[in-house]
Amino acid sequence: MKYAVAVATVLGVISLSACGSDDSAAPGPTPTPATAAPTTTTTLTGDDLFVQKLRDGGIFPTANQVPLLTPLAWQNCSALASTTLPDSQKFDKMVELSMILGEGKNIFDNQVTAEAYMKASIAAYCPQYLALIPA
């Protein structure tokens, strides 16, 4: 579940035929096509996307915490790839495991923070598993 693509929108111009009773009348000048203003989109990758997704989930790590959290997030991706559980159970089991590992450490020790952490891990480091996140 990794990454944004900027899409440019092209505006079309509808050309109208000249109205008149004389079929041989020359059409009026062709309008110049309008062009969309250039847009810029910042694409977050890796750790920046991970931190943004954590914040979206209500987790606000300090700069010192991020290097500690990212290896664990990568391990979540490895675990998702290697587990033999049915896909429908993988996300919930990983959330449960995160809560067990976070118990007593004030980190991911409840359902909300564990789910936010798992979603951020998947979005940033293994977007191929985005479909495992329940709607």
N, C-alpha and C positions, 0 to 999 in steps of 0.2 A: 503495500500500500504505500508508496513513494511516487508522487510528484506531479507538479502542475505544469500544464502546457498552455502557453499564451495563444489565443486564437484571434486572428485579425478578422474583422467583419468588413465585408465589401458591400458598399451601398450601390444598388443598381439604379439607374435612371431610366424611367419609362419614356420612350420617345412617342410623341403623339404625331399622327399624320396631320398634315394641313387640311383644314376643312374647306370645302368649296364645291361648287357645282361642276367645275370644269375638271374632268378626269385627267387632263394633260397638265394641270397646274403643278409646278415644282413645289416640293415640300419646303418648309421653312428651314432655317439653319438647325443643325443638330446640336442639342445642348451638350456642354462639356460634362463628363461624368464627375459626380462628387466623389471625393476620397475621404476616407475616415481619418481622423486625426491619429497620429501614431500614439500607441499606448505602451506603457512599460509595466511589466509584471515581475515582481521579485519572486524568484523561485527559491524556496527554502529547501535545503538538503541536509541529510545526516543529523548531526547534533542540534542544529538550529531548528529543524522541523520537530525533532523530538521534544525540545524545550517548549516550543510553541504549542504542541499538542498536549503536553503536561499542563501548561497554563490554561488551555481551553477546558481541561478537565478539573481545574481548581487546585492544581498542585504547582507551587511556585518555588522551584529549587534555586538555591544560591549558586553562584558561579563555581564554588568549591564542591558542591554536591553533584553537579552534572557529570564530571569525569568518573564518579563513583556509580552513577546510575546507568550510564550508557553500556558498560560491559554486561550488566544484568539484562538490559533490554535486548542486546544481541543474543544472549543466551535464551531468552524467551523465543526468539525466532528459530534457533536451533532446536529447541524443545518441541515447538509446533511442527517442525519438519520431521522429527524423528519419532514422535509419539504414534502409537498404533491405535489410539482412540478414534472413534468415528468423528468426522468433522464437526458434527452437531454438538459434540461434547468438549472439544478442545479448548475453546475460549473459557468456558466456565471452570474447567479443571485448572487451567493456568491461573485464573483469578483466585481460585481457592488456594492454590499453592503459594501464590504471592502473599495472601493473607496469613497463611501459616508461617511463612518465612519472616514476615514483618511483625508478627505478634510480639508485643513487648518492646518493640523498637520505635514505636510511634511513626512508622512508615508503612503504608499500604496494609495497615492492620484492620481495615474495614472494607466493606464491599465497594463503596463509592471510589475510594482512592485506588484500590487494587484494579478495578475496571478501567479507571482513567489511565493508570500506568500501563496496563496491557494494551489498551487502544493506542496510546502514544508509541509504544514499542513497535507495534505492528505497522502503524502509519509511517513511521520514520525509517524503519530498518527492514521490514519484510512486507511491503504492500501487497505482495501476491496472496497474503492471507487475510486481506480486508473482508472478504466474504465470510470469514469465520466470526466476525463481530456481530452479535445479535442486533436486530433492528430495534 
